[in-house]
């Protein structure tokens, strides 16, 4: 199944990163979806996987792939391609929030704690309309002397 939406918090380029609790390395991405895609996913049994936190994402579904499979073998990274298709591999540019993407996915039947449920699995991402990643910038902290007094440079 292929669905389209806008990527948010895309950590799918390069090495896997620590997940929410930092104990598991994974690749992950939130995909903001429109009403039609929501209905399609609900019809496939994924209603419980659709979230809305009242932010820019609106309705979204979260995809994750752990770096190590349950059998202990290494997982392959998520395949990322450009607008040209599957032979147009993406480079190392991080994908920024709001990038329009297609997601190739599967729906896995799984069981946990004696309960059966459906789980979305991400196979590949096609970047259609790229928005550069702009995160990671921060304002410089002021400097302090040994007494903890803030220093404002050489102004006297």
C-alpha positions as CSV (number, residue, x, y, z in Angstrom):
1,X,0.0,0.0,0.0
2,X,1.3,3.5,-0.8
3,X,0.0,6.5,1.1
4,X,0.9,10.2,0.8
5,X,1.3,12.9,3.4
6,X,3.7,15.3,5.0
7,X,6.7,14.1,6.9
8,X,7.4,15.3,10.5
9,X,10.2,14.3,12.9
10,X,11.7,12.2,10.1
11,X,14.7,10.3,11.4
12,X,15.2,8.0,8.4
13,X,18.5,9.3,7.0
14,X,21.7,7.8,8.2
15,X,22.3,5.7,11.3
16,X,19.4,4.8,13.6
17,X,18.8,7.0,16.6
18,X,17.6,6.5,20.1
19,X,13.8,6.2,20.3
20,X,11.6,7.9,22.9
21,X,13.2,6.2,25.9
22,X,16.7,6.2,24.1
23,X,17.1,2.5,24.9
24,X,16.3,1.2,21.4
25,X,17.9,2.4,18.2
26,X,15.4,3.0,15.4
27,X,14.5,4.9,12.3
28,X,11.2,6.8,12.7
29,X,8.8,9.3,11.0
30,X,5.4,10.8,11.6
31,X,3.3,11.1,8.5
32,X,0.5,13.8,8.6
33,X,-2.4,12.5,6.6
34,X,-5.6,13.9,5.0
35,X,-9.2,12.8,5.6
36,X,-9.2,10.4,2.6
37,X,-6.0,8.6,3.8
38,X,-7.4,8.5,7.3
39,X,-10.5,6.7,6.1
40,X,-8.4,4.3,4.0
41,X,-6.2,3.4,7.0
42,X,-9.2,3.0,9.3
43,X,-10.8,0.6,6.8
44,X,-7.6,-1.4,7.0
45,X,-7.9,-1.7,10.8
46,X,-5.4,1.0,11.8
47,X,-7.8,3.4,13.5
48,X,-6.0,3.0,16.9
49,X,-2.7,4.0,15.2
50,X,-3.9,7.4,14.0
51,X,-3.1,10.2,16.4
52,X,-3.8,13.9,16.7
53,X,-1.9,16.0,19.2
54,X,-3.5,19.3,18.1
55,X,-0.3,20.6,16.5
56,X,0.8,21.2,12.9
57,X,0.7,17.5,12.0
58,X,-3.1,17.2,12.5
59,X,-4.0,13.5,12.0
60,X,-0.8,11.5,11.7
61,X,0.5,7.9,11.8
62,X,3.9,7.1,13.2
63,X,6.2,4.7,11.6
64,X,9.2,3.0,13.3
65,X,11.8,0.4,12.3
66,X,14.1,-0.9,15.0
67,X,17.7,-1.3,14.1
68,X,17.8,-4.8,15.5
69,X,15.1,-7.3,14.7
70,X,13.5,-9.5,17.3
71,X,15.7,-12.4,16.2
72,X,18.8,-10.3,16.9
73,X,19.8,-9.6,13.3
74,X,20.4,-6.1,12.0
75,X,17.5,-4.5,10.1
76,X,18.0,-2.6,6.9
77,X,17.5,1.1,6.9
78,X,14.4,2.5,5.4
79,X,14.9,3.0,1.6
80,X,14.6,6.6,0.7
81,X,14.3,7.8,-3.0
82,X,13.8,11.1,-4.7
83,X,10.9,12.1,-7.0
84,X,12.3,10.1,-9.9
85,X,11.4,6.7,-8.4
86,X,13.1,3.7,-6.9
87,X,16.3,4.0,-8.8
88,X,16.8,7.6,-7.7
89,X,18.3,7.0,-4.3
90,X,18.2,9.9,-1.8
91,X,21.4,11.5,-0.6
92,X,22.3,12.3,3.0
93,X,20.1,15.5,3.2
94,X,17.8,15.3,6.3
95,X,14.1,15.6,5.5
96,X,12.5,18.6,7.1
97,X,9.0,18.9,8.6
98,X,6.4,19.5,5.9
99,X,8.2,17.6,3.2
100,X,5.6,15.9,0.9
101,X,6.3,12.2,0.7
102,X,4.9,8.9,-0.5
103,X,5.2,6.0,2.0
104,X,5.3,2.4,0.9
105,X,3.9,0.4,3.8
106,X,2.5,-2.9,4.9
107,X,0.0,-3.8,7.6
108,X,1.3,-6.5,9.9
109,X,-0.9,-8.7,12.1
110,X,0.8,-9.0,15.5
111,X,0.1,-10.2,19.0
112,X,1.2,-8.7,22.3
113,X,0.1,-9.6,25.7
114,X,-2.5,-12.1,24.3
115,X,-4.1,-9.4,22.2
116,X,-4.1,-9.3,18.4
117,X,-3.8,-6.0,16.6
118,X,-2.6,-4.5,13.3
119,X,0.7,-2.5,13.1
120,X,1.9,-0.3,10.2
121,X,5.3,-1.2,8.8
122,X,7.3,1.2,6.7
123,X,9.1,-0.2,3.6
124,X,10.3,2.9,1.7
125,X,9.8,6.7,1.4
126,X,9.7,8.7,-1.8
127,X,10.4,12.4,-1.3
128,X,8.2,14.4,-3.6
129,X,8.4,18.0,-2.4
130,X,11.6,18.5,-0.2
131,X,11.7,20.9,2.7
132,X,15.2,21.2,4.1
133,X,15.8,20.2,7.8
134,X,16.4,23.4,9.8
135,X,16.7,22.0,13.3
136,X,19.7,21.6,15.5
137,X,20.4,25.4,15.8
138,X,20.4,26.9,19.2
139,X,21.2,30.3,20.7
140,X,24.6,30.6,22.3
141,X,24.7,30.5,26.0
142,X,26.2,33.5,27.8
143,X,29.6,33.1,29.4
144,X,30.1,33.2,33.2
145,X,33.2,33.7,35.3
146,X,34.3,31.4,38.1
147,X,32.0,33.3,40.6
148,X,29.0,32.7,38.4
149,X,28.7,36.3,37.2
150,X,27.5,36.6,33.6
151,X,30.1,38.1,31.3
152,X,29.0,40.5,28.6
153,X,32.3,40.7,26.6
154,X,34.9,43.4,26.7
155,X,32.5,46.4,27.1
156,X,33.5,48.7,29.9
